[in-house]
Amino acid sequence: MVEIQIIFGSNGGNTQLVCEYITDQLIELGHKVHLDPTYEHGSLEPNFLKHFWPRIQEIDLQQHACVVIGLGDIKYDIDYHIESARILQAYVETHNGRLVHPSLMVSGKVLPLLDKLVKGWSERLHLKLETL
Ligand SMILES: Cc1cc2nc3c(=O)[nH]c(=O)nc-3n(C[C@H](O)[C@H](O)[C@H](O)COP(=O)(O)O)c2cc1C
């Protein structure tokens, strides 16, 4: 059993849905999972970022095994497709974190992907966690 902290941001609810699904999967597989949003629902307030950004720069992830989940859509410029995952990977790497598993990248409509892509990723993550 591994204790896992999932932290997500979600404007429209898709990332929240994916993170809740992963939480349920990992609990079913025997892990202890905490799920928390960075902020509540709706669009991001500039004021939130003003405090949040400096705070996350101070975080040292050296003691943590990390994985990244990023959502996106192909209707955005290809150079920025699922840019969220790249931004989070860079954040982990520049804060001494160890990326222990390939990132989950979810593109487009989320619901049809939960029982295939997201479930498979959660199961592979579980196997990886057992080897750490
Ligand atoms: C203002 C805005 C900007 C976005 N920018 C990108 C982007 O640069 N690249 C991408 O792949 N998807 C982009 N998306 C699509 C979202 O990542 C995608 O719809 C995702 O499922 C939204 O997750 P959420 O409901 O948790 O906010 C953007 C969506 C919005 C509303």
PDBQT file of the ligand as one rigid body, heavy atoms in Angstrom, charges set to zero:
ROOT
HETATM    1  C1  LIG A 201      -9.190  28.762 -21.813  1.00  0.00    +0.000 C 
HETATM    2  C2  LIG A 201      -8.800  27.363 -22.240  1.00  0.00    +0.000 A 
HETATM    3  C3  LIG A 201      -7.542  27.147 -22.755  1.00  0.00    +0.000 A 
HETATM    4  C4  LIG A 201      -7.153  25.857 -23.160  1.00  0.00    +0.000 A 
HETATM    5  N1  LIG A 201      -5.893  25.653 -23.663  1.00  0.00    +0.000 NA
HETATM    6  C5  LIG A 201      -5.532  24.431 -24.097  1.00  0.00    +0.000 A 
HETATM    7  C6  LIG A 201      -4.231  24.194 -24.638  1.00  0.00    +0.000 A 
HETATM    8  O1  LIG A 201      -3.379  25.080 -24.730  1.00  0.00    +0.000 OA
HETATM    9  N2  LIG A 201      -3.914  22.939 -25.051  1.00  0.00    +0.000 N 
HETATM   10  C7  LIG A 201      -4.803  21.903 -24.990  1.00  0.00    +0.000 A 
HETATM   11  O2  LIG A 201      -4.461  20.791 -25.397  1.00  0.00    +0.000 OA
HETATM   12  N3  LIG A 201      -6.060  22.097 -24.484  1.00  0.00    +0.000 NA
HETATM   13  C8  LIG A 201      -6.426  23.322 -24.024  1.00  0.00    +0.000 A 
HETATM   14  N4  LIG A 201      -7.683  23.525 -23.501  1.00  0.00    +0.000 N 
HETATM   15  C9  LIG A 201      -8.624  22.381 -23.427  1.00  0.00    +0.000 C 
HETATM   16  C10 LIG A 201      -8.689  21.818 -22.022  1.00  0.00    +0.000 C 
HETATM   17  O3  LIG A 201      -7.419  21.405 -21.573  1.00  0.00    +0.000 OA
HETATM   18  C11 LIG A 201      -9.630  20.613 -22.024  1.00  0.00    +0.000 C 
HETATM   19  O4  LIG A 201     -10.902  21.035 -22.457  1.00  0.00    +0.000 OA
HETATM   20  C12 LIG A 201      -9.736  19.967 -20.668  1.00  0.00    +0.000 C 
HETATM   21  O5  LIG A 201     -10.548  18.804 -20.775  1.00  0.00    +0.000 OA
HETATM   22  C13 LIG A 201     -10.331  20.928 -19.667  1.00  0.00    +0.000 C 
HETATM   23  O6  LIG A 201     -10.228  20.358 -18.371  1.00  0.00    +0.000 OA
HETATM   24  P1  LIG A 201     -11.040  20.960 -17.148  1.00  0.00    +0.000 P 
HETATM   25  O7  LIG A 201     -12.520  20.725 -17.443  1.00  0.00    +0.000 OA
HETATM   26  O8  LIG A 201     -10.585  20.159 -15.996  1.00  0.00    +0.000 OA
HETATM   27  O9  LIG A 201     -10.708  22.400 -17.024  1.00  0.00    +0.000 OA
HETATM   28  C14 LIG A 201      -8.077  24.791 -23.074  1.00  0.00    +0.000 A 
HETATM   29  C15 LIG A 201      -9.372  25.035 -22.562  1.00  0.00    +0.000 A 
HETATM   30  C16 LIG A 201      -9.722  26.305 -22.147  1.00  0.00    +0.000 A 
HETATM   31  C17 LIG A 201     -11.126  26.522 -21.600  1.00  0.00    +0.000 C 
ENDROOT
TORSDOF 0
